[in-house]
Amino acid sequence: MIECSSQLSLDKLRQLIRSNTYTGSTSGLASGYLQANLVILPKEWANDFLLFCQRNPVACPLIGMTDPGEKHLSDIGLDIDISLDTPEYNVFYDGEFNHSVSDLTELWRDDLVTFVLGCSFSFEEAMIQSGLRIRNIDQGCNVSMYDTNISCQTAGRFHGNMVVSMRPFTSADTIRAVQITTRFPKAHGAPIHFGTPSLIGISNLDSPNYGDAVQLKPDEVPVFWACGVTPQNIIRNSKPPFCITHAPGKMLITNRLSNEFAFL
């Protein structure tokens, strides 16, 4: 797999993803563009998941939803092929992770409904422009993500706990991070917790459930945002017969600008 620069144009990056040349994390890439989580379910399960998103808008900020079998969504860009333009997809059967694929050519079905959900990667540019440093971008790795003991509101057959992403900051920078990310409700908005990880059920920051561990300096606190990997935890609990998601940290990059969804 090649490395991608943050200066790479969206068109070039999408070409590399669509050709399966780049299959890595999208954190720090396609500056200014809204990145999105994916949940793809059979239509028999779609209404329950739509209700789940409506009841849990912080963890699952809904950007758009396709008709059954449709690979395109005008809300994010008609030139985007949902089955090809994500670096990596996770495939679940009966709630259990089965395997990952780089495209959905062999798996696509006419009954599949895609949910496009906002991602915290979309507010990272605003944080960087304000002088904040994003540790996983500096370290060239994926963001740290953790399962928690925070219950989501049940909807139909869907139930389970929230997943969070973590970025470390000093106390002063944490205040600034809260101010910035509050403006981006479609990218999970403000942090849901900072400080002691055990209060939300995280026992070891060095062992994230998804993504990579990052350095936490002595003068820093861990800051946690709701994460779009939450549906993958919900899928494991609710056990739909078939489901596809993005692989954690490897997002669909839309044609929409992050600031379109921000409170300015």
Order of alpha helices (4+ residues) and beta strands (2+ residues): alpha-beta-alpha-beta-beta-beta-beta-alpha-alpha-beta-beta-alpha-beta-beta-beta-alpha-beta-beta
